[in-house]
């Protein structure tokens, strides 16, 4: 759900909110995003060659409730209020941007005024039931829940302060989107956009069987559409991130990458395929996929960045020579900060077999 540069807030319908460069891209369709008050934008992933934007000066931000989500829901039922839940992780750079630019500021405090704000650590094992209950496909994700636990608002990712605040204001008072999405599908029963919007909404609401059936129906009715590609991406993320099933997810990722090679969902699919293979103890298979993709399109610096990140993350020393050559070749085609970043990355890859310096060695 972290991209070469902040994308404009407006974009064509169903355009992925996270480009392949930013690995794992995760997004919902614009129709569903509007219904759940937030198109999916930048989601968290490491970036090899991108400088972070500056953040506004910090101010007094959200004071998070000390109780858990279920206790907050009980309080919301008692008071007629709503619960604001943020899922984040310590490693998530986009989560840190959201915190620095919004949640940690006075504007963040205004967003949750009258709501019960709860923060959930995505990585904590105790949070797994919540991750599965609310089908958290990417980070950061913010939910607005009514007292019955119904998701009336969902904002996944972060595309800048102004855009996020606007979506959050809508989410505060939003109504359950499912009835409207069902009416839209009834009017257009074979519509790819309608199938995608309702299918995804059902999946993230935990009604996975019905949601996946609609997404599969979309595959048959519009097999070459961008909506079909996005539907596959959602299923892949559900299997991989929520169900923790990389063995089944890798088949979805490979099919998505091969069927839709020009789709903006393809870059994320390649990365997640490689990641699945690594989780199954076959990182060399993931490396082969990312290397083949990059070498087939040397001008694609996003693909090169994925290849480099994978080699670095898994310390695949045996596969570094062609990567270093590719990085230095690409360096000759760019200038400025990106040129320097590519050279620095090449040096890092060359030094993978060297022990950390004394100043960086863990204590």
DOTINU-274882 format. One record per residue (C-alpha): residue in three letters; x, y, z; residue number from 1. Coordinates in pm, whole numbers. Layout:
   bakol        u        v        w   tormar
     ala        X        Y        Z      NUM
...
***
This chain:
   bakol        u        v        w   tormar
     unk        0        0        0        1
     unk      613      489      -73        2
     unk      639      555     -439        3
     unk      879      743     -664        4
     unk      700     1068     -593        5
     unk      373     1158     -434        6
     unk      103     1080     -685        7
     unk     -163     1338     -762        8
     unk     -471     1293     -547        9
     unk     -689     1251     -855       10
     unk     -641      962    -1094       11
     unk     -843      760    -1344       12
     unk    -1093      514    -1205       13
     unk     -936      186    -1095       14
     unk     -586      314    -1144       15
     unk     -369      148     -882       16
     unk     -289      373     -595       17
     unk       58      231     -558       18
     unk      288      186     -850       19
     unk      504     -125     -894       20
     unk      808       64     -775       21
     unk      678       64     -427       22
     unk      637     -304     -389       23
     unk      383     -450     -243       24
     unk      114     -237     -389       25
     unk     -225     -286     -246       26
     unk     -533     -103     -339       27
     unk     -907     -105     -363       28
     unk    -1109       16     -657       29
     unk    -1208      379     -667       30
     unk    -1576      286     -638       31
     unk    -1513       90     -319       32
     unk    -1265      347     -197       33
     unk    -1526      619     -224       34
     unk    -1780      398      -52       35
     unk    -1541      334      234       36
     unk    -1410      692      228       37
     unk    -1066      647       93       38
     unk     -899      539     -226       39
     unk     -602      324     -141       40
     unk     -287      522     -182       41
     unk       74      473      -85       42
     unk      117      166      132       43
     unk      418       73      329       44
     unk      721      -89      168       45
     unk     1096      -24      167       46
     unk     1221      204     -109       47
     unk     1570      193     -251       48
     unk     1611      524     -430       49
     unk     1349      770     -303       50
     unk     1403     1063      -69       51
     unk     1139     1121      197       52
     unk      938     1446      187       53
     unk      966     1693      470       54
     unk      702     1683      744       55
     unk      528     1973      916       56
     unk      641     2066     1262       57
     unk      492     1829     1520       58
     unk      214     1947     1747       59
     unk       -7     1793     2008       60
     unk     -167     1491     1845       61
     unk     -402     1205     1919       62
     unk     -417     1073     2274       63
     unk     -473      703     2213       64
     unk     -711      508     2435       65
     unk     -542      256     2660       66
     unk     -802      -16     2618       67
     unk     -829     -261     2329       68
     unk    -1066     -258     2031       69
     unk    -1332     -475     2192       70
     unk    -1342     -257     2502       71
     unk    -1363       52     2281       72
     unk    -1655     -103     2090       73
     unk    -1833     -175     2418       74
     unk    -1790      188     2517       75
     unk    -1915      301     2174       76
     unk    -2227       87     2211       77
     unk    -2289      234     2553       78
     unk    -2243      594     2442       79
     unk    -2364      577     2080       80
     unk    -2017      674     1960       81
     unk    -1771      537     1708       82
     unk    -1422      386     1723       83
     unk    -1122      506     1523       84
     unk     -872      220     1478       85
     unk     -526      262     1324       86
     unk     -324      -44     1218       87
     unk       46       28     1181       88
     unk      389     -127     1238       89
     unk      727       -5     1357       90
     unk      894      -90     1022       91
     unk      632       92      812       92
     unk      777      415      673       93
     unk      441      533      539       94
     unk      289      481      885       95
     unk      560      710     1023       96
     unk      476      975      764       97
     unk      108      957      858       98
     unk      201      992     1225       99
     unk      439     1285     1167      100
     unk      219     1475      923      101
     unk     -130     1410     1063      102
     unk     -188     1183     1363      103
     unk       79     1348     1577      104
     unk      -54     1697     1507      105
     unk     -344     1909     1629      106
     unk     -529     1826     1306      107
     unk     -506     1458     1394      108
     unk     -659     1529     1733      109
     unk     -946     1714     1561      110
     unk    -1012     1416     1333      111
     unk    -1077     1185     1629      112
     unk    -1267     1437     1842      113
     unk    -1574     1255     1971      114
     unk    -1437      917     1858      115
     unk    -1255      654     2060      116
     unk     -904      624     1910      117
     unk     -724      290     1938      118
     unk     -387      198     1787      119
     unk     -312     -163     1690      120
     unk       37     -304     1629      121
     unk        0     -508     1312      122
     unk      299     -730     1398      123
     unk      195     -821     1752      124
     unk       78    -1181     1769      125
     unk     -204    -1070     1996      126
     unk     -329     -852     1707      127
     unk     -371    -1141     1462      128
     unk     -741    -1193     1542      129
     unk     -803     -825     1464      130
     unk     -598     -839     1143      131
     unk     -809    -1132     1029      132
     unk    -1140     -995     1156      133
     unk    -1094     -665      973      134
     unk     -894     -808      679      135
     unk     -600     -567      691      136
     unk     -448     -584      343      137
     unk     -186     -311      378      138
     unk      -42      -48      610      139
     unk     -131      197      735      140
     unk     -503      120      754      141
     unk     -752      327      952      142
     unk    -1102      202     1026      143
     unk    -1404      383     1162      144
     unk    -1638      138     1334      145
     unk    -1981      188     1477      146
     unk    -2072       38     1812      147
     unk    -2168     -291     1647      148
     unk    -1824     -320     1490      149
     unk    -1948     -240     1136      150
     unk    -1685      -78      914      151
     unk    -1838      249      801      152
     unk    -1505      398      695      153
     unk    -1172      259      578      154
     unk     -866      452      469      155
     unk     -578      239      347      156
     unk     -242      398      282      157
     unk     -142      761      287      158
     unk     -125      999       -8      159
     unk      -51     1322      168      160
     unk     -193     1533      447      161
     unk     -468     1722      262      162
     unk     -610     1417       85      163
     unk     -601     1201      397      164
     unk     -769     1462      618      165
     unk    -1049     1504      364      166
     unk    -1113     1130      358      167
     unk    -1099     1108      735      168
     unk    -1362     1379      771      169
     unk    -1594     1180      544      170
     unk    -1522      857      733      171
     unk    -1620     1011     1067      172
     unk    -1987     1030      969      173
     unk    -2009      773      688      174
     unk    -2285      515      668      175
     unk    -2250      144      598      176
     unk    -2159      132      225      177
     unk    -2280     -222      154      178
     unk    -2648     -144       84      179
     unk    -2555      113     -181      180
     unk    -2299     -121     -340      181
     unk    -2557     -400     -355      182
     unk    -2808     -167     -521      183
     unk    -2547      -65     -778      184
     unk    -2472     -428     -865      185
     unk    -2842     -506     -893      186
     unk    -2872     -230    -1155      187
     unk    -2559     -349    -1341      188
     unk    -2523     -721    -1257      189
     unk    -2240     -779    -1505      190
     unk    -2063     -449    -1452      191
     unk    -1690     -498    -1382      192
     unk    -1669     -189    -1162      193
     unk    -1976     -292     -961      194
     unk    -1854     -650     -919      195
     unk    -1513     -528     -808      196
     unk    -1648     -269     -564      197
     unk    -1890     -502     -388      198
     unk    -1655     -802     -401      199
     unk    -1375     -610     -233      200
     unk    -1608     -452       20      201
     unk    -1733     -796      123      202
     unk    -1381     -938      147      203
     unk    -1260     -665      382      204
     unk    -1578     -699      585      205
     unk    -1494    -1064      643      206
     unk    -1767    -1198      413      207
     unk    -1496    -1364      210      208
     unk    -1686    -1648       43      209
     unk    -1941    -1416     -117      210
     unk    -1679    -1152     -194      211
     unk    -1440    -1391     -366      212
     unk    -1728    -1541     -566      213
     unk    -1802    -1195     -709      214
     unk    -1435    -1134     -784      215
     unk    -1412    -1469     -961      216
     unk    -1725    -1391    -1159      217
     unk    -1554    -1071    -1269      218
     unk    -1259    -1277    -1396      219
     unk    -1492    -1466    -1631      220
     unk    -1699    -1170    -1748      221
     unk    -1412     -926    -1809      222
     unk    -1094    -1138    -1814      223
     unk     -868     -874    -1972      224
     unk     -993     -573    -1778      225
     unk     -799     -368    -1528      226
     unk    -1071     -457    -1278      227
     unk     -986     -825    -1324      228
     unk     -622     -750    -1248      229
     unk     -715     -557     -935      230
     unk     -947     -835     -823      231
     unk     -659    -1082     -845      232
     unk     -440     -847     -646      233
     unk     -693     -826     -365      234
     unk     -727    -1204     -350      235
     unk     -349    -1242     -347      236
     unk     -311     -998      -62      237
     unk     -590    -1164      132      238
     unk     -428    -1506       99      239
     unk      -77    -1381      165      240
     unk     -110    -1112      429      241
     unk     -430    -1203      612      242
     unk     -441    -1582      579      243
     unk      -61    -1619      584      244
     unk      -78    -1870      300      245
     unk      212    -1792       65      246
     unk      186    -2132     -104      247
     unk     -156    -2054     -250      248
     unk      -88    -1682     -285      249
     unk      217    -1738     -509      250
     unk       -2    -1892     -780      251
     unk     -225    -1585     -777      252
     unk       78    -1355     -795      253
     unk      234    -1546    -1082      254
     unk      -89    -1554    -1282      255
     unk     -143    -1183    -1226      256
     unk      211    -1097    -1334      257
     unk      192    -1316    -1644      258
     unk     -165    -1233    -1752      259
     unk     -134     -859    -1700      260
     unk      231     -774    -1765      261
     unk      151     -414    -1863      262
     unk      -89     -357    -1576      263
     unk       23     -133    -1294      264
     unk      -64     -423    -1064      265
     unk      209     -636    -1221      266
     unk      496     -479    -1029      267
     unk      339     -558     -694      268
     unk      257     -908     -813      269
     unk      621     -978     -904      270
     unk      739     -861     -563      271
     unk      483    -1061     -370      272
     unk      556    -1370     -580      273
     unk      924    -1340     -488      274
     unk      838    -1281     -126      275
     unk      613    -1588     -121      276
     unk      894    -1804     -259      277
     unk     1129    -1671        7      278
     unk      877    -1751      279      279
     unk      857    -2103      137      280
     unk     1238    -2126      165      281
     unk     1298    -2089     -209      282
     unk     1440    -1736     -239      283
     unk     1632    -1835     -551      284
     unk     1299    -1880     -733      285
     unk     1192    -1531     -630      286
     unk     1530    -1393     -733      287
     unk     1501    -1554    -1076      288
     unk     1161    -1392    -1131      289
     unk     1269    -1041    -1032      290
     unk     1593    -1064    -1226      291
     unk     1413    -1185    -1540      292
     unk     1161     -903    -1516      293
     unk     1429     -637    -1476      294
     unk     1653     -772    -1750      295
     unk     1359     -788    -1991      296
     unk     1306     -413    -1942      297
     unk     1635     -247    -1841      298
     unk     1482      101    -1851      299
     unk     1236        9    -1576      300
     unk     1409      138    -1265      301
     unk     1119       23    -1049      302
     unk     1183     -338    -1151      303
     unk     1555     -288    -1089      304
     unk     1480     -148     -744      305
     unk     1271     -456     -660      306
     unk     1553     -685     -770      307
     unk     1804     -492     -558      308
     unk     1584     -484     -251      309
     unk     1524     -857     -270      310
     unk     1895     -938     -301      311
     unk     1976     -706      -13      312
     unk     1693     -826      211      313
     unk     1782    -1193      167      314
     unk     2159    -1138      135      315
     unk     2175    -1336     -189      316
     unk     2545    -1291     -239      317
     unk     2569    -1539     -525      318
     unk     2325    -1334     -732      319
     unk     2478     -992     -687      320
     unk     2721     -957     -980      321
     unk     2463     -915    -1257      322
     unk     2267     -685    -1027      323
     unk     2563     -456     -964      324
     unk     2627     -442    -1338      325
     unk     2264     -353    -1401      326
     unk     2268      -83    -1134      327
     unk     2578       80    -1279      328
     unk     2437       58    -1628      329
     unk     2116      225    -1512      330
     unk     2315      490    -1327      331
     unk     2452      612    -1660      332
     unk     2098      692    -1779      333
     unk     1994      923    -1492      334
     unk     2132     1226    -1313      335
     unk     2125     1400     -979      336
     unk     1998     1237     -662      337
     unk     1873      925     -835      338
     unk     2214      868     -995      339
     unk     2383      898     -655      340
     unk     2126      667     -497      341
     unk     2184      398     -760      342
     unk     2559      412     -706      343
     unk     2514      392     -328      344
     unk     2290       91     -375      345
     unk     2546      -78     -600      346
     unk     2810      -27     -330      347
     unk     2577     -177      -70      348
     unk     2512     -482     -284      349
     unk     2885     -529     -346      350
     unk     2947     -524       29      351
     unk     2686     -779      129      352
     unk     2948    -1031      232      353
     unk     3132     -782      455      354
     unk     3063     -778      830      355
     unk     2893     -463      963      356
     unk     3121     -187     1080      357
     unk     3182     -151     1451      358
     unk     2956      156     1464      359
     unk     2661      -30     1307      360
     unk     2711     -375     1459      361
     unk     2420     -467     1688      362
     unk     2494     -429     2057      363
***
